[in-house]
Every structure is written in C-alpha cells, then in structure tokens.
C-alpha cells in the first residue's frame, strides 16, 4: 500500500515514540529532558502538519482518520507512563486516560465494521493539544531542575514551597488533561449514537 504524505507523517509519529521514550528514561544521558522535549515536539509537529496537508491537498483517507488518533495515543500515553515512573503523574490519571482511549477505540472499531469512520471531535483535539503542550512544559521544567540542581549544584529549588514543586505542578496539569479526556470521550460516545445502535 502506497502512503500519501500526511499518512507518512502519521506513521513517522509512531516510529518516533520509542526513541522519545528511550531518551527520557535514560537517566545517564545529560540533558535527557531537553532532548526528549525536542523529540516529542518534532512528533507533535507531525500531528499538526499531517492534518493540514490532508485537508489542503484533499488527501483525507479512512486509513488516516483511523491511524492519526492512534498515533496521538501512542505518543501521549508513552509520556504519561514515563512520567508515572518518575513520580510526575498519578496512576489514576493514567487509568482514566487509558480507559477512555480503549473505550473510544472500541467504538471506532465497531463503527468501522459498519463502514463508518467517526473523526475526532473538537474536544478530542483539545485534549490531545493540551496533553502534548503540558508534556513539553513538564519536560522543560524537569530540564530547568536538572540544570539548577545538577549542573549549577544549587539548592535553590529545594527551598521552594511544596505547592511549587515539579511533581505537584505536573500532576495539576495532567489532571486537566484527564478531565478533558473524560469530557471528549463522553461527547464522542454521544455523537456515535447517530451511527451505532448500542441496543444490538
């Protein structure tokens, strides 16, 4: 199967994800958070570009409609799992996000089996944008912490109030994405009733 440019970018986003995960988890790598943020940003850019190219060049395909949200989920979920191992993401956030993603993926498969592809709604896109944006912000905060604490050997961050600590800020931002995840999922299932008879 020959892929068009938007779909190639979507596939590239999936391929980039393991590289991002390997970098952010490699504790021995200096400035790993900055490098990981750059890799993640490059993957996030493909998300913005592939959709615009598809609409501009009239290259919207069912394959792209199905694969694009999957690529987003793979990328953003990998970041959540990495954050969870570092104490930057509450396990309940991961639980909420994964439950929503499994539920919506199931709905997509059911609709696809009926010959209908349901595109992501605006709330789903807002959820994805917030996840990607907050993920980058959290990694940059971790990089700042690394530079101040390890490179400059300063204790200034240790004297900050607990409410301003990176784990607290990180969890606060990610709880916002979790809330958007729930809202977008409910709206998606509600909209899908136009295509799927859940009584059967």
Secondary structure, DSSP 8 states (H G I E B T S, - for coil): ----HHHHHHHHHHHHHHHHHHHHH-TTSTTHHHHHHHHHHHHHHHHHHHHHHHHHTT---HHHHHHHHHHHHHHHHHHHHHHHHTTSS-HHHHHHHHHHHHHHHHHHHHHHHTT------HHHHHHHHHHHHHHHHHHHHHHHHHIIIIIS---GGGGS-GGGSHHHHHHHHHHHHHHHHHHHHHHHHHHHTTT--TT-
